[in-house]
Amino acid sequence: MRQQYSVKPCSESDVKHTHSPASSVVRYYISAEEVEWDYSPNRVWELEKHHATEEDSPGSVFVGRGENRIGPRYKKAVYIQYTDDTFRTQTELQPEQLHLGILGPIIRVEVGEEVLITFKNRASRPYSIHAHGVVTTDTHTPVQPGYMTEFRWEVPESSGPGVSDPNCISYAYYSTVDFVKDVFSGLLGPLVVCRQGVLQRGAEGGTRKRKDVEREFALLFMVFDENESWYLDDNIRTYLHTDPSNFTMDDNFIESNKMHGINGKLYGNLHGLTMSNGQTVDWYLLGMGNEVDIHTVHFHAETFTYKTDSVHRADVFDLFPGTFQTVEMTAGNPGTWLLHCHVADHIHAGMETTFTITEKTSRAPGIGGSISTLLLPLLLTVLH
Ligand SMILES: [Cu+2]
């Protein structure tokens, strides 16, 4: 279901120039690397939540190991950020990046800037890095294993937030040598385009935080179909100790490879979604995948706003493959709360995690304060 279209150049006099030369260049150094990914390092939360044992948990199909089930670990490819083009030192992972899971770093850029991506392919097959929303040239070009290429993304005004949008809007970047297989193999990340003046100055790449909100989180709701990964044969070899050419893939095996993740983690295994009471929080919600990837993102105990022609309030947002949305929240109700896809089948399959809102750290200690700090999360767990 695809087609090409072309835009013809017009004579220079007809062109209404919509963008001027880039005001500054933002550099990112990103590699593609193969890793052993664990969708579910810990099953305690899963078994408690579903009142189950490993024998009867709905999660055992996906994260349990068996003769015909690969289990929670798969070979995958991920984007990793480095400090410079020697690709020797990875950018230090800050606590606020922990929640990204399988996603590459958040690439942040302001309208009028240019993103210069130095991409090194450290994987064993050709990959690329291409982005939604911005003006890219040649980014579909496969980069062969061991090679490094520089890509330039322009960010004209038409890539940025519209008049009634939030200050930063969400897109995604991913590998497109074979879009379907590359993405199911793990290569994608969030791209955030902001209005001018919203990002902190003077810092390189991933450390450019926003000035206008206190916390930012990017969440990808997608069923990683491991049957479509480039590494399916490797995974059969490694985890089933079987020669893939002699292996019969029955329906149970195929089902067991559909990993219903939030940032590639299942059943409460996505950590780092922590904020304080009263903080302003922007969530960059990303949808990707197949026809099963209709996800309804539900936050317990909180509401958020999203903007179209006006501002709307909700606690569920719907995502489809290839749709991205920034929703905005002021964190309230301290406690640890559920965040999950509301599609019933996806809940059973593990598309759920928790987020935590702590009491304000600056709060003066007192007897009343400490009691409410202790009791409030307990009292509020009955709310939905
Ligand atoms: Cu879902």
Residues whose N, C-alpha, C, O or C-beta is under 5 A from the ligand:
A	BS01	CU	I294 H295 T296 C341 V343 H346
